[in-house]
Structures are given as structure tokens and as C-alpha cells.
Amino acid sequence: MDIPAHKKIYFLSDFHLGAPNHAASLEREKRIVQFLHEKAASAAEIFIVGDMFDFWYEYRQVVPKGYVRLLGTLAQLTDAGIPIHFFVGNHDMWMRTYLQQELNIPVYFEPKEFDRNGLRLLVGHGDGLGPGDHGYKRLKKIFRNPVCQWLFGILPPVAGMGIANFMSRRSRAQTGTTEDTFLGEEREWLVQYCRETMKSKHYDYFIFGHRHLPIDFDLGNHSRYINLGDWINFYTYAELEGQQLKLLSYTGQDHKIIRK
């Protein structure tokens, strides 16, 4: 797929709407909506690469309260013919059919390959990839199990959402400050995942979220690993124009992007 010369593809991730409280989430949501409106005229496609919400669960007849500004904006964009792709993250993996049916947005549960402007891209949220983190990988299998999802769904929403919000806060507390520091390529699991994948197939760009730290890493052999950062601290995004992909900060924090 070739993108017209005057158009761009945008990638962003990790909004974590709903956290840490309503006021902070609402301010962040308004800024994301502003960004999307500003980029709509130049957007050929938009990729939202996971953790759009801090928690999301679709009961049979109930969806979580809030986020109407963002969801309405996404509907406007798809109604205007701008394709939007959504990858579930570890905080919103219990996505079902709401985005597809209401907003015409395809939902992906695993990394997916895309060919754009002669470039091969591998896009995904990034959770559970690479070596290590075995505890989370076991937990992910439980969370993705249909029986476990059904059991959670029979809880009243007030109980289910309360449990989920508690677990989400606990997850952030355990992360600490390691998200703010590049650990070196030997300890960055997504760098290791990219290198291992490159042994069997070449990608020009690996584009992930999850890490929260904006990273533009040269893997060698004309391949780069891009981590999109987040919209909590860095407000970073990537744009692909022609064959050049740039990692940028919407709030002028480009100096905080890790470039290796």
C-alpha cells in the first residue's frame, strides 16, 4: 500500500485513560483529541497501539463509563474515511466487538505485519514479547482464557471494575521508575525480541508501545525499533511520511526521546 505524497501515517499508544483519576485523565483525553483533530487533514491512517484505556471490559450490555470525547473523535475520523487500527494492550485486552461495531475500527490481539510505501512494518503493543517476564506471560494466558473472561463477566460491573482498577493501580506502583530509564540493549526485552525476529525475517521498522519510554533504536541492517512512549509523561508519537519515520513529542519534549 502506497500513501499519497501529501499524507502521513500516525502511530501512538499508551493513553491509560481513567488513570490516575478523573481530572488528570480528562485533561489528557482533551489533549489527545486535540492532536487527532490537528492531524486529521494529513492522516492517511492512524494506528493506536494499545492501552488506550487503563482498564476496559465489555460486558454483554455494558461498556465502561466515560471517554466520550475520544470515542466520538475516533468515530468522526472513521466516518470521514480515515482508517484507524487498534491493538489491544495489557490494560485493555478484554476488548470485544465495541470498536468494530460502533466505530468501524479493526482490533488486533497480536503483532501484525503491514507493508506501507515499500516498507515492511511489524506493529504490536509489545507486552509479553521477548525473553523474561515469565510471571506476566503466565498471567496473560489466564486473562486471555475465554472461561476466565466469562467468569469475570458474571460479576456485577461495580465489583468487576473495582477489582480491575485496584489491580491496575498495583501494576503501575510495581513498575516504579524503570520506565524512565533505558536499560541497555541486553536488558531491553523488546530490543531482544526484534533481534531474534530479524534472524528469520527482515522488518524495516518494529513499532511497539507498552514500554512507555520513547525509544528510536538502530538495530542495524536498515532496521529500527521504535517505542512510541506514552501520553502520560512524554506525549510522543511516530509519523511515517514517504519512507521516513520520525518519533516526535507533541509537547516539545523531543530531547527526552532515547535515540541509539
N, C-alpha and C positions, 0 to 999 in steps of 0.2 A: 504494500500500500504506500503510495507516494502522497505526501501532503503538499498542497499548493504553496508556492513560494512565499506568499504573504501570511501564511498561517503557522501556528505553533502547537505543539502538544505539551500539556502541563501535567506534572506529577506532584502530588502532595499527600501527606499521611499524618497520622497520629494527632488528631484534634482532641481526643479524650473529652468530648463534650459531656457535661454533667459533673466533672471534677474540677477543683476540689469542692466547689459549692456553686449555688445557682448564679450568684452575681459574677464570679470570675468566669464561669462557663458562658454566660450570656455575652459578656464583653468579648470573649474570644470568638464566639459564634458570629457576632456582628462584623468582626474583622475578617473572618473567613468569607462571609457573604460579600463584603466589600471587594475583596480580592477577586472573587468569582465574577462579579459584575464588571470589574475593570478589565478582566482578561477575556470576557465573552466574545468580543468582536474579533479577537485574533486567535481564538481557540478552534483548532480542528478536532481535538479530542481532549478529554480530561480523565486522568487516572487518579482515583483515591485509593491509597494503598494500605488500608487497614486502620483499625482503632479510630474510626470516625467518632464513635461513642465510647465512653468509659465503661459502659455496660449496655447491652442490648439483648432483649429476649422477646420473641414474638409468640405470645400466647395465641390461641386459636382465634379469639375475637378481640385481643387487646395488644396494643403496642405501647412502648414506654412514652410517658408524658414529655412534652417539650420538643425543642429543636425545629419548630415550625418555620423559622426564618431560613435555616439551611435547607430543609427538605423542600420548601416552596421554591427556593432559588434553583435547586437541582431540577425540579420539575420544569421550571421556566426554560432552563438550558436544554434539556432533552426535547421539550416541546418545540424549541427553536431549531432542532436538528443537530445539536452538538452531542456526539456520543460521549457517554460517561461510563467508565468501568470501575467497579468496586471490588476490592479484595478484602475478605474478612481478616481481621486480626485476632489476637488472643483475647481482646476485650469484647469483641462483638462477633465471635464465631458462631453464635446462635442465631444468625441471620437466616431467614427462610425465604418467603416469596414477596415480602412487602415492597422492597425496592424494585423488583422486576415488574410487579403488577401495577403499582401506583406511579412509579417514576420511569419505567422503561430502562432500568439500569441493570445490566447483567452482573451477576455476583459470582466470584471465583473463590474456591476454597483451597487451592493450591497454586504455586507459581505457574505462570503461563508465558509461553513464548509469543512474541509479536514481531513482525517484520515491518519496519517503517523506514522509508527513504533509503532503502538498501542496507539498513542496519538491522541486526538481529538483537532483540531485547529480551531479557528474562525478567519478568516483573512478579513480585510477590511481597507479602507482608514481611516475611523473614523469620517468624517465630518457629522454633523447633528445627531449624536448619543448621547444618554443620556439626562438629563434634561437641561433646559435653552437654550440659543442661539436661541430664537424664531425668531428673525429677519432674521438670516441666513436660518433657516428652511423654512420660507416663501419664501425667495429669491430663494432657491434651487428648490422649486416646480415650480417657474416661469421659471428658467433656464432649467429645465428638461422637460418643456412642449413642445411637438412637434411643435405646432403653433409658439411659441416664437423662437424656434430654426430656423424654416423656415423663419420667418421674419428677423432674424439676417442674415441668409444666402443670402438674396436678396441684402444686402448691398454690394457695391464693397469691395473686400478684403482690400484695403488700408484704407477704412473708418472703417470697422469692426475690423481689427487688431489694429487700432489706439485707438478706444474706449475701446477694451478689455485690451490693455496694460495700459491705464490710470486707469481703474478700478483695475487692478492687483496691480499697484503701490500704489493706495489708500488703498487697503486691507492690504498690508504689513505695511504701515505707521500707520494704526489704531491699528495694533497688538501691537506695541511698544515693551517693553522688557518683557512682561508677559510670552513669550515663554521660557525665560531663567530660570524661577523660578518654582519649584514645589509648587503648591498652597495648598497642603494638600488633603487628600483623600475625604474630604467632598466637596471640590470645584473643584476637577478634574472630569469633566463630563464623561470621558471615564472610570475612575475607577467606578463611579456610574453605568454606563451602564453595565459594567462587573458584578458587584454585583447583579444588577437586573436580568440579564440574567441567572446567576447561580441559581436563585431561581427555574427555570424551567428546566434547562439543564446544565450539567457539561461540562466544557471545560478545558483541561489541560493548554492550552495557548490561550490567546486573543492577537492577533498580529495586531497592528494598526500603522498608520502613523499620518499625519495631525498636531499633537501637536508640532512637531519639537524638542521637548526636549526628549533625550533618557532616557527612564524610564523602570526599571525592578522592578515590584511591586508584592509582595506576597499577593494574595487575600485570602489565607487560603484554606483549604480543597484541597490541592495539585493542586492549580490553580494559574497561574501568568498572569499578564497583562504586555505585552511588547509593549512599544512605540519605534519605530525604529529611532526616531530622524530625522536628515536631513543630506544632503550633501552640506550644505552651511556653517555651523559652526562646526559641530561635526563629520561628515563623519562616521556615525555609521551604523551598520548592525547587523543582527542576523544570527547565523548559528545553524542548527539543525543537530546533529550527534548522531545516536542512539536515546536515549530518553532524551538527554541533549541539551537544547537550551541555547546559550550564546549570550549576547548582547555585541558587541565589537566596538572599534573605529579603523578605518583603518589608522588614522594618529596619533595614540598613545595618544588619549585624553580619555582613559578609566576612568580616575579619575573624569571626568565631567558627567559620567553616573549616574543618580539617581537610587539608589538601596534601596528599602524599604522592 
